Amino acid sequence: MFATKNSIRNESLLQILELRQKMISENLANAETPGYKVKSVVFEEELEKMINKGNGDNLQLSRTHEKHLPLSSGSATIPYKVVEHSHTTMNNNRNNVDVDKEMANLANNQLAYNYMIDRVSGHYNKYKKLFADLR
């Protein structure tokens, strides 16, 4: 209804950043778990490929729950994948969590998440103001 390709893309990015936050938190929670391997959410490379190819407007939309409202076909979501990094080891228990690196990732992700919250809420605040002015 009031969704644009940019707002859908921004909301998609917000969901990915939320998932990334969960993965980083899981990594930190398992910092001492023997054999645990770090997981991360990767999307930047795929997004850059689509933008460089000029396909940014042709991303496919997918509903994650049947009760979610359907959006128009031509809407844009960002593809991502969860990657387990099993090729490294940090200590003798075969765990590869670098707490300092994960804490830096957590701070960086929080900044990106807060920025996207402002973008998404700003989009809807424009409509809220528009309808308030029409009354």
Rosetta silent file (secondary structure, phi, psi, omega in degrees, C-alpha in Angstrom):
SEQUENCE: MFATKNSIRNESLLQILELRQKMISENLANAETPGYKVKSVVFEEELEKMINKGNGDNLQLSRTHEKHLPLSSGSATIPYKVVEHSHTTMNNNRNNVDVDKEMANLANNQLAYNYMIDRVSGHYNKYKKLFADLR
SCORE:     score description
SCORE:     0.000 S_00000001
   1 L     0.000  -64.238  178.453    0.000    0.000    0.000 S_00000001
   2 L  -107.526   10.864 -178.078    2.547    2.625    1.109 S_00000001
   3 L   -83.618  137.357  173.363    5.554    0.451    0.424 S_00000001
   4 L  -115.048  169.262  177.820    8.059    1.500   -2.206 S_00000001
   5 H   -58.790  -39.234  178.950   10.962   -0.492   -3.592 S_00000001
   6 H   -67.132  -42.105 -179.289   13.308    1.517   -1.381 S_00000001
   7 H   -66.736  -37.226  178.217   11.223    0.997    1.751 S_00000001
   8 H   -66.559  -43.043  177.473   10.986   -2.733    1.065 S_00000001
   9 H   -61.613  -42.961  179.289   14.728   -2.902    0.485 S_00000001
  10 H   -63.901  -42.281  178.068   15.335   -0.959    3.716 S_00000001
  11 H   -66.226  -37.116  176.513   13.024   -3.251    5.678 S_00000001
  12 H   -62.408  -44.385  178.350   14.741   -6.274    4.157 S_00000001
  13 H   -63.537  -38.100  178.064   18.117   -4.906    5.228 S_00000001
  14 H   -61.285  -42.314  177.919   16.732   -4.275    8.709 S_00000001
  15 H   -65.138  -39.260  178.441   15.677   -7.927    8.976 S_00000001
  16 H   -65.752  -42.158  179.089   19.112   -9.081    7.812 S_00000001
  17 H   -64.978  -34.017  175.811   20.826   -6.848   10.365 S_00000001
  18 H   -65.334  -43.391  176.818   18.573   -8.294   13.067 S_00000001
  19 H   -62.946  -41.005  178.545   19.585  -11.812   12.039 S_00000001
  20 H   -61.204  -39.761  177.923   23.238  -10.736   12.009 S_00000001
  21 H   -60.235  -42.650  178.550   22.796   -9.427   15.572 S_00000001
  22 H   -64.357  -40.955  179.676   21.455  -12.831   16.635 S_00000001
  23 H   -64.945  -43.299  179.233   24.378  -14.636   14.973 S_00000001
  24 H   -63.574  -43.038  178.373   26.955  -12.380   16.665 S_00000001
  25 H   -62.344  -41.008  177.176   25.227  -12.872   20.026 S_00000001
  26 H   -63.382  -41.287  177.874   25.230  -16.632   19.468 S_00000001
  27 H   -60.240  -46.389 -179.690   28.939  -16.500   18.637 S_00000001
  28 H   -65.208  -38.880  179.784   29.683  -14.587   21.837 S_00000001
  29 H   -65.218  -26.969 -178.675   27.519  -16.918   23.921 S_00000001
  30 L  -103.664   22.604 -177.795   29.521  -19.886   22.593 S_00000001
  31 L   -59.507  -27.492 -179.074   32.969  -18.320   23.036 S_00000001
  32 L  -108.148    3.978 -178.436   33.980  -21.109   25.435 S_00000001
  33 L   -77.654  119.848 -179.829   32.066  -23.966   23.787 S_00000001
  34 L   -58.716  132.038  175.745   34.516  -26.640   22.542 S_00000001
  35 L    79.528   -1.726 -179.527   34.368  -27.093   18.778 S_00000001
  36 L   -68.655  138.336  178.547   31.972  -24.188   18.157 S_00000001
  37 L  -116.163  136.513 -177.982   32.519  -22.441   14.831 S_00000001
  38 L   -60.762  140.014  174.860   31.675  -18.797   14.168 S_00000001
  39 E  -117.980  147.430  177.014   28.643  -18.051   11.977 S_00000001
  40 E  -142.087  160.809  178.116   28.030  -14.855   10.063 S_00000001
  41 E  -105.143  124.128 -176.119   25.372  -13.371    7.796 S_00000001
  42 E  -116.234  125.910  177.110   26.643  -12.417    4.354 S_00000001
  43 L  -146.128  -20.827 -172.827   24.716  -10.178    1.977 S_00000001
  44 H   -59.171  -42.156 -177.679   26.955   -7.271    0.941 S_00000001
  45 H   -65.119  -43.322  178.928   28.598   -9.063   -1.975 S_00000001
  46 H   -65.374  -40.975  178.411   25.287  -10.198   -3.479 S_00000001
  47 H   -63.438  -43.567  178.875   23.786   -6.738   -3.074 S_00000001
  48 H   -62.853  -40.630  177.826   26.812   -5.136   -4.720 S_00000001
  49 H   -59.999  -44.540 -178.780   26.611   -7.593   -7.644 S_00000001
  50 H   -66.394  -40.192  179.946   22.948   -6.734   -8.214 S_00000001
  51 H   -66.188  -43.021 -179.730   23.574   -3.008   -8.029 S_00000001
  52 H   -66.795  -31.637  178.252   26.522   -3.233  -10.434 S_00000001
  53 H   -79.909  -11.477 -177.715   24.478   -5.305  -12.885 S_00000001
  54 L    81.865   14.565 -178.873   21.661   -2.777  -12.727 S_00000001
  55 L   -93.679    8.320 -175.099   19.238   -5.390  -11.383 S_00000001
  56 H   -53.219  -27.972 -178.761   18.583   -3.580   -8.129 S_00000001
  57 H   -89.772   -5.410 -176.268   14.975   -2.971   -9.131 S_00000001
  58 H  -109.895   23.249  178.657   14.322   -6.584  -10.164 S_00000001
  59 L   -69.612  147.290 -178.781   14.929   -8.341   -6.867 S_00000001
  60 L   -88.726  139.994  178.686   12.368  -10.975   -5.967 S_00000001
  61 L   -94.625  139.665  174.932   10.136  -10.558   -2.943 S_00000001
  62 L  -133.716  137.894  176.759    9.393  -13.507   -0.691 S_00000001
  63 L   -87.605  133.626 -178.609    6.920  -13.754    2.174 S_00000001
  64 L   -93.831   -7.921  178.592    8.347  -15.445    5.257 S_00000001
  65 L  -150.735  140.309 -175.563    4.957  -16.166    6.827 S_00000001
  66 L   -65.574  -18.720  178.751    1.568  -16.816    5.242 S_00000001
  67 L   -88.021   -6.297  176.382   -0.071  -14.145    7.436 S_00000001
  68 L   -70.662  147.492  179.657    2.241  -11.399    6.170 S_00000001
  69 L   -67.792  137.478  176.702    0.655   -8.988    3.733 S_00000001
  70 L   -71.817  145.329  177.457    1.491   -9.703    0.096 S_00000001
  71 L  -115.525  161.715 -175.313    3.503   -7.032   -1.673 S_00000001
  72 L   -64.145  149.052  178.417    3.551   -6.233   -5.339 S_00000001
  73 L   -68.353  145.595 -171.446    5.693   -8.347   -7.617 S_00000001
  74 L    98.177   -4.956  175.859    8.566   -6.051   -8.669 S_00000001
  75 L   -73.574  168.565 -172.969    9.309   -5.289   -5.032 S_00000001
  76 L  -125.945  127.153  169.843   12.855   -5.716   -3.807 S_00000001
  77 L  -123.349  162.086 -176.353   14.389   -7.829   -1.063 S_00000001
  78 L  -103.627  125.001  177.362   18.030   -8.495   -0.397 S_00000001
  79 L   -73.879  148.835  178.361   19.331  -12.072   -0.618 S_00000001
  80 L  -149.287  168.083  173.308   21.586  -13.297    2.190 S_00000001
  81 E  -146.954  150.972  175.564   23.118  -16.480    3.532 S_00000001
  82 E   -95.676  125.972 -175.687   24.350  -17.705    6.894 S_00000001
  83 E  -116.649  133.183  173.257   27.946  -18.942    6.659 S_00000001
  84 E   -98.710  127.984 -177.622   29.781  -21.110    9.178 S_00000001
  85 L   -95.863   90.355 -174.631   33.503  -20.393    9.283 S_00000001
  86 L   -98.246    3.331 -174.357   34.986  -23.813    9.966 S_00000001
  87 L   -88.919   -2.432 -179.295   38.433  -23.240    8.450 S_00000001
  88 L  -125.482  163.177  175.214   40.038  -21.576   11.492 S_00000001
  89 L  -140.025  132.414 -178.806   40.742  -22.401   15.136 S_00000001
  90 L   -94.612  -33.782 -177.033   41.413  -19.862   17.889 S_00000001
  91 L  -145.405 -175.578 -172.665   42.359  -22.139   20.801 S_00000001
  92 L   -65.289  -19.269 -178.897   42.977  -25.730   21.878 S_00000001
  93 L   -89.729   15.024  177.815   39.290  -26.680   22.095 S_00000001
  94 L    66.257   17.456  176.123   38.863  -26.165   18.285 S_00000001
  95 L   -85.456  145.422  179.322   36.678  -23.100   18.918 S_00000001
  96 L  -123.571   27.735  179.193   37.236  -20.133   16.580 S_00000001
  97 L   -83.773  119.802  172.891   35.403  -17.289   18.354 S_00000001
  98 L   -99.607  103.713 -173.147   37.509  -14.124   18.609 S_00000001
  99 H   -59.405  -41.801  179.589   35.648  -12.186   21.313 S_00000001
 100 H   -61.372  -44.043  179.419   37.272   -8.842   20.434 S_00000001
 101 H   -65.067  -42.038  179.642   36.347   -9.214   16.775 S_00000001
 102 H   -65.803  -37.955  177.419   32.790  -10.249   17.617 S_00000001
 103 H   -65.500  -38.503  175.874   32.374   -7.282   19.977 S_00000001
 104 H   -65.307  -41.966  177.075   33.560   -4.938   17.190 S_00000001
 105 H   -62.236  -39.155  179.298   31.111   -6.626   14.785 S_00000001
 106 H   -62.077  -45.499  179.607   28.347   -6.198   17.366 S_00000001
 107 H   -64.553  -44.669  179.745   29.022   -2.451   17.689 S_00000001
 108 H   -61.988  -44.554 -179.999   29.237   -1.985   13.914 S_00000001
 109 H   -65.332  -37.665  179.318   26.013   -3.919   13.345 S_00000001
 110 H   -63.606  -39.882  177.085   24.217   -1.922   16.049 S_00000001
 111 H   -63.292  -44.780  179.358   25.139    1.342   14.312 S_00000001
 112 H   -63.927  -40.876  179.685   23.888    0.024   10.963 S_00000001
 113 H   -63.147  -45.978  179.026   20.687   -1.251   12.590 S_00000001
 114 H   -61.750  -39.740  177.628   19.977    2.099   14.266 S_00000001
 115 H   -61.646  -45.309 -178.245   20.559    3.892   10.956 S_00000001
 116 H   -68.960  -33.145  174.860   18.136    1.583    9.144 S_00000001
 117 H   -59.648  -44.149  178.151   15.516    2.006   11.892 S_00000001
 118 H   -62.077  -41.376  179.698   15.684    5.752   11.260 S_00000001
 119 H   -63.801  -48.556 -177.327   15.335    5.226    7.499 S_00000001
 120 H   -66.825  -46.117 -179.248   12.359    2.872    7.766 S_00000001
 121 H   -66.860  -33.809  177.190   10.532    4.891   10.420 S_00000001
 122 H   -61.926  -37.806  178.687   11.228    8.094    8.452 S_00000001
 123 H   -59.845  -48.244 -177.159    9.508    6.587    5.408 S_00000001
 124 H   -76.475  -28.045  176.387    6.323    5.892    7.344 S_00000001
 125 H   -65.520  -31.716  175.795    6.474    9.157    9.276 S_00000001
 126 H   -60.009  -45.535 -179.945    6.238   10.992    5.932 S_00000001
 127 H   -68.077  -39.040  178.916    2.910    9.278    5.242 S_00000001
 128 H   -60.342  -44.221  178.936    1.709    9.835    8.781 S_00000001
 129 H   -66.252  -42.243  179.201    2.414   13.559    8.445 S_00000001
 130 H   -58.417  -47.504 -178.866    0.819   13.683    4.990 S_00000001
 131 H   -70.608  -32.660  176.730   -2.415   12.113    6.238 S_00000001
 132 H   -65.942  -37.203  178.864   -2.452   14.310    9.345 S_00000001
 133 H   -70.544  -26.580 -179.440   -2.177   17.385    7.097 S_00000001
 134 H   -77.934  -17.280 -177.988   -5.079   16.166    4.953 S_00000001
 135 L   -73.697    0.000    0.000   -7.467   15.992    7.884 S_00000001
